[in-house]
């Protein structure tokens, strides 16, 4: 249990886990914005949606870079008065990746997890009148439901991804479709209570996310201390 709790400390909440990355992303974004402002849109568009999706499927850290590039290109396009070509292409490629999600998972769990991370990050970032894009709600739910299936719960990498993305977008998703969130958490409760062979780390991650939602998508102070306080061996 000590190993599990120490590992959760490394994960932290979603915001805590990404805080250091976001600092570097902000620096990258400032540099890219300056470069894209000085260069033509042709150069900006050369970093295509296809390339972004290829990069993120190699490494989870590239999700941050992809979102950073998306922000930079979108802002550049807006300043130039052009349509959101990059956004349209990125969403089209995301749709393609979504349709091929089972093949991706069969080929590589790491690639599949990266696709889920990118989809959830884009859902979190893309807003219309400060509201998530409704067309992304069901695809995000479908991916999270796949991560909650018995075979996926046996894979710690997928459970880690599921918990992290529920920290990131769970509350937003529930506001968009509360019924599907309840169904998802029924699966998670069943997995936590009934599934044999579940690893201790996966079980602890499921318990933490169950408690997180039960508290209104907030952990109590005592729960935070339990899950995230560093233990002295």
Secondary structure as a PSIPRED ss2 file (coil, helix, strand):
# PSIPRED VFORMAT (PSIPRED V4.0)

   1 X C   1.000  0.000  0.000
   2 X H   0.000  1.000  0.000
   3 X H   0.000  1.000  0.000
   4 X H   0.000  1.000  0.000
   5 X H   0.000  1.000  0.000
   6 X H   0.000  1.000  0.000
   7 X H   0.000  1.000  0.000
   8 X H   0.000  1.000  0.000
   9 X H   0.000  1.000  0.000
  10 X H   0.000  1.000  0.000
  11 X H   0.000  1.000  0.000
  12 X C   1.000  0.000  0.000
  13 X C   1.000  0.000  0.000
  14 X H   0.000  1.000  0.000
  15 X H   0.000  1.000  0.000
  16 X H   0.000  1.000  0.000
  17 X H   0.000  1.000  0.000
  18 X H   0.000  1.000  0.000
  19 X H   0.000  1.000  0.000
  20 X H   0.000  1.000  0.000
  21 X H   0.000  1.000  0.000
  22 X H   0.000  1.000  0.000
  23 X H   0.000  1.000  0.000
  24 X H   0.000  1.000  0.000
  25 X H   0.000  1.000  0.000
  26 X H   0.000  1.000  0.000
  27 X H   0.000  1.000  0.000
  28 X H   0.000  1.000  0.000
  29 X H   0.000  1.000  0.000
  30 X H   0.000  1.000  0.000
  31 X H   0.000  1.000  0.000
  32 X H   0.000  1.000  0.000
  33 X H   0.000  1.000  0.000
  34 X H   0.000  1.000  0.000
  35 X H   0.000  1.000  0.000
  36 X H   0.000  1.000  0.000
  37 X H   0.000  1.000  0.000
  38 X H   0.000  1.000  0.000
  39 X C   1.000  0.000  0.000
  40 X C   1.000  0.000  0.000
  41 X H   0.000  1.000  0.000
  42 X H   0.000  1.000  0.000
  43 X H   0.000  1.000  0.000
  44 X H   0.000  1.000  0.000
  45 X H   0.000  1.000  0.000
  46 X H   0.000  1.000  0.000
  47 X C   1.000  0.000  0.000
  48 X C   1.000  0.000  0.000
  49 X H   0.000  1.000  0.000
  50 X H   0.000  1.000  0.000
  51 X H   0.000  1.000  0.000
  52 X H   0.000  1.000  0.000
  53 X H   0.000  1.000  0.000
  54 X H   0.000  1.000  0.000
  55 X H   0.000  1.000  0.000
  56 X H   0.000  1.000  0.000
  57 X C   1.000  0.000  0.000
  58 X C   1.000  0.000  0.000
  59 X C   1.000  0.000  0.000
  60 X C   1.000  0.000  0.000
  61 X H   0.000  1.000  0.000
  62 X H   0.000  1.000  0.000
  63 X H   0.000  1.000  0.000
  64 X H   0.000  1.000  0.000
  65 X H   0.000  1.000  0.000
  66 X H   0.000  1.000  0.000
  67 X H   0.000  1.000  0.000
  68 X H   0.000  1.000  0.000
  69 X H   0.000  1.000  0.000
  70 X H   0.000  1.000  0.000
  71 X H   0.000  1.000  0.000
  72 X H   0.000  1.000  0.000
  73 X H   0.000  1.000  0.000
  74 X H   0.000  1.000  0.000
  75 X H   0.000  1.000  0.000
  76 X H   0.000  1.000  0.000
  77 X H   0.000  1.000  0.000
  78 X H   0.000  1.000  0.000
  79 X H   0.000  1.000  0.000
  80 X H   0.000  1.000  0.000
  81 X C   1.000  0.000  0.000
  82 X C   1.000  0.000  0.000
  83 X C   1.000  0.000  0.000
  84 X C   1.000  0.000  0.000
  85 X H   0.000  1.000  0.000
  86 X H   0.000  1.000  0.000
  87 X H   0.000  1.000  0.000
  88 X H   0.000  1.000  0.000
  89 X H   0.000  1.000  0.000
  90 X H   0.000  1.000  0.000
  91 X H   0.000  1.000  0.000
  92 X H   0.000  1.000  0.000
  93 X H   0.000  1.000  0.000
  94 X H   0.000  1.000  0.000
  95 X H   0.000  1.000  0.000
  96 X H   0.000  1.000  0.000
  97 X H   0.000  1.000  0.000
  98 X H   0.000  1.000  0.000
  99 X H   0.000  1.000  0.000
 100 X C   1.000  0.000  0.000
 101 X H   0.000  1.000  0.000
 102 X H   0.000  1.000  0.000
 103 X H   0.000  1.000  0.000
 104 X H   0.000  1.000  0.000
 105 X H   0.000  1.000  0.000
 106 X H   0.000  1.000  0.000
 107 X H   0.000  1.000  0.000
 108 X C   1.000  0.000  0.000
 109 X H   0.000  1.000  0.000
 110 X H   0.000  1.000  0.000
 111 X H   0.000  1.000  0.000
 112 X H   0.000  1.000  0.000
 113 X H   0.000  1.000  0.000
 114 X H   0.000  1.000  0.000
 115 X H   0.000  1.000  0.000
 116 X H   0.000  1.000  0.000
 117 X H   0.000  1.000  0.000
 118 X H   0.000  1.000  0.000
 119 X H   0.000  1.000  0.000
 120 X H   0.000  1.000  0.000
 121 X H   0.000  1.000  0.000
 122 X H   0.000  1.000  0.000
 123 X H   0.000  1.000  0.000
 124 X H   0.000  1.000  0.000
 125 X H   0.000  1.000  0.000
 126 X C   1.000  0.000  0.000
 127 X E   0.000  0.000  1.000
 128 X E   0.000  0.000  1.000
 129 X C   1.000  0.000  0.000
 130 X C   1.000  0.000  0.000
 131 X E   0.000  0.000  1.000
 132 X E   0.000  0.000  1.000
 133 X C   1.000  0.000  0.000
 134 X H   0.000  1.000  0.000
 135 X H   0.000  1.000  0.000
 136 X H   0.000  1.000  0.000
 137 X H   0.000  1.000  0.000
 138 X H   0.000  1.000  0.000
 139 X H   0.000  1.000  0.000
 140 X H   0.000  1.000  0.000
 141 X H   0.000  1.000  0.000
 142 X H   0.000  1.000  0.000
 143 X H   0.000  1.000  0.000
 144 X H   0.000  1.000  0.000
 145 X H   0.000  1.000  0.000
 146 X H   0.000  1.000  0.000
 147 X H   0.000  1.000  0.000
 148 X C   1.000  0.000  0.000
 149 X C   1.000  0.000  0.000
 150 X H   0.000  1.000  0.000
 151 X H   0.000  1.000  0.000
 152 X H   0.000  1.000  0.000
 153 X H   0.000  1.000  0.000
 154 X C   1.000  0.000  0.000
 155 X C   1.000  0.000  0.000
 156 X H   0.000  1.000  0.000
 157 X H   0.000  1.000  0.000
 158 X H   0.000  1.000  0.000
 159 X H   0.000  1.000  0.000
 160 X H   0.000  1.000  0.000
 161 X H   0.000  1.000  0.000
 162 X H   0.000  1.000  0.000
 163 X H   0.000  1.000  0.000
 164 X H   0.000  1.000  0.000
 165 X H   0.000  1.000  0.000
 166 X H   0.000  1.000  0.000
 167 X H   0.000  1.000  0.000
 168 X H   0.000  1.000  0.000
 169 X H   0.000  1.000  0.000
 170 X H   0.000  1.000  0.000
 171 X H   0.000  1.000  0.000
 172 X H   0.000  1.000  0.000
 173 X H   0.000  1.000  0.000
 174 X H   0.000  1.000  0.000
 175 X H   0.000  1.000  0.000
 176 X H   0.000  1.000  0.000
 177 X C   1.000  0.000  0.000
 178 X H   0.000  1.000  0.000
 179 X H   0.000  1.000  0.000
 180 X H   0.000  1.000  0.000
 181 X H   0.000  1.000  0.000
 182 X H   0.000  1.000  0.000
 183 X H   0.000  1.000  0.000
 184 X H   0.000  1.000  0.000
 185 X H   0.000  1.000  0.000
 186 X H   0.000  1.000  0.000
 187 X H   0.000  1.000  0.000
 188 X H   0.000  1.000  0.000
 189 X H   0.000  1.000  0.000
 190 X H   0.000  1.000  0.000
 191 X H   0.000  1.000  0.000
 192 X H   0.000  1.000  0.000
 193 X H   0.000  1.000  0.000
 194 X H   0.000  1.000  0.000
 195 X C   1.000  0.000  0.000
 196 X C   1.000  0.000  0.000
 197 X C   1.000  0.000  0.000
 198 X C   1.000  0.000  0.000
 199 X C   1.000  0.000  0.000
 200 X H   0.000  1.000  0.000
 201 X H   0.000  1.000  0.000
 202 X H   0.000  1.000  0.000
 203 X H   0.000  1.000  0.000
 204 X H   0.000  1.000  0.000
 205 X H   0.000  1.000  0.000
 206 X H   0.000  1.000  0.000
 207 X H   0.000  1.000  0.000
 208 X H   0.000  1.000  0.000
 209 X H   0.000  1.000  0.000
 210 X H   0.000  1.000  0.000
 211 X H   0.000  1.000  0.000
 212 X H   0.000  1.000  0.000
 213 X H   0.000  1.000  0.000
 214 X H   0.000  1.000  0.000
 215 X C   1.000  0.000  0.000
 216 X C   1.000  0.000  0.000
 217 X C   1.000  0.000  0.000
 218 X C   1.000  0.000  0.000
 219 X C   1.000  0.000  0.000
 220 X C   1.000  0.000  0.000
 221 X H   0.000  1.000  0.000
 222 X H   0.000  1.000  0.000
 223 X H   0.000  1.000  0.000
 224 X H   0.000  1.000  0.000
 225 X H   0.000  1.000  0.000
 226 X H   0.000  1.000  0.000
 227 X H   0.000  1.000  0.000
 228 X H   0.000  1.000  0.000
 229 X C   1.000  0.000  0.000
 230 X C   1.000  0.000  0.000
 231 X C   1.000  0.000  0.000
 232 X C   1.000  0.000  0.000
 233 X C   1.000  0.000  0.000
